[in-house]
Amino acid sequence: MIKVNELRIGNYVYNNENKLSRIKQINAIGTVLLNNLEFYNEDAEWGQHCNEISGIPLTIEILLSCGFDETINNRDSGYRQIGKVVNGHDFMFTIECNCGPEFYFDMVGVELNYLHQLQNLFFALTSTELKVLL
C-alpha cells in the first residue's frame, strides 16, 4: 500500500497482480492510472486505488539499472557501495552483511526502501528524472 501523496507521475510500482507498472495519472480520491509494463501498450491502462499497489523494493539490481555504479565490493565481509554523482552531489548506497541498502546523500543518511521513493528524492534534489531501465 502506498499513500497517494508519495506518488508522482512516472513512478514505477507493482500493481495489484504484482506486475511491474508505471504511474500515468493520479486522482485526488486516491486512484491511479497505470500502464502495465509487462504487456506495455500506451493504450492499455488500469485504474487502481493506491491501497492496491505496492512499492518495488530497492535491490542492487534495481540500483544498477538506475545508472548507479558499484564502487566497492568486498565479498568477504559483505560490504558493498553503489553510488552516483549528480551535479556534484553524492548519492550513495551501502550494503553491509548482505542486508538491505542504506542510502546517503552527501553523507547524510536517508531512509529509502522503494524505487518510487528514490525517484522522488532524486527529482527533488536534481530537478531531473532518474533514468530507470527495467
Rosetta blueprint (number, residue, H / E / L):
1 M L
2 I L
3 K L
4 V H
5 N H
6 E H
7 L L
8 R L
9 I L
10 G L
11 N L
12 Y E
13 V E
14 Y E
15 N L
16 N L
17 E L
18 N L
19 K L
20 L E
21 S E
22 R E
23 I E
24 K E
25 Q E
26 I E
27 N L
28 A L
29 I L
30 G L
31 T E
32 V E
33 L E
34 L E
35 N E
36 N E
37 L H
38 E H
39 F H
40 Y L
41 N L
42 E L
43 D L
44 A L
45 E L
46 W E
47 G E
48 Q E
49 H E
50 C H
51 N H
52 E H
53 I L
54 S E
55 G L
56 I L
57 P E
58 L L
59 T L
60 I H
61 E H
62 I H
63 L H
64 L H
65 S H
66 C L
67 G L
68 F L
69 D E
70 E E
71 T E
72 I E
73 N E
74 N E
75 R L
76 D L
77 S L
78 G L
79 Y E
80 R E
81 Q E
82 I E
83 G E
84 K E
85 V E
86 V E
87 N L
88 G L
89 H E
90 D E
91 F E
92 M E
93 F E
94 T E
95 I E
96 E L
97 C L
98 N L
99 C L
100 G L
101 P L
102 E E
103 F E
104 Y E
105 F E
106 D L
107 M L
108 V E
109 G E
110 V E
111 E L
112 L L
113 N L
114 Y E
115 L H
116 H H
117 Q H
118 L H
119 Q H
120 N H
121 L H
122 F H
123 F H
124 A H
125 L H
126 T H
127 S L
128 T L
129 E L
130 L L
131 K L
132 V L
133 L L
134 L L
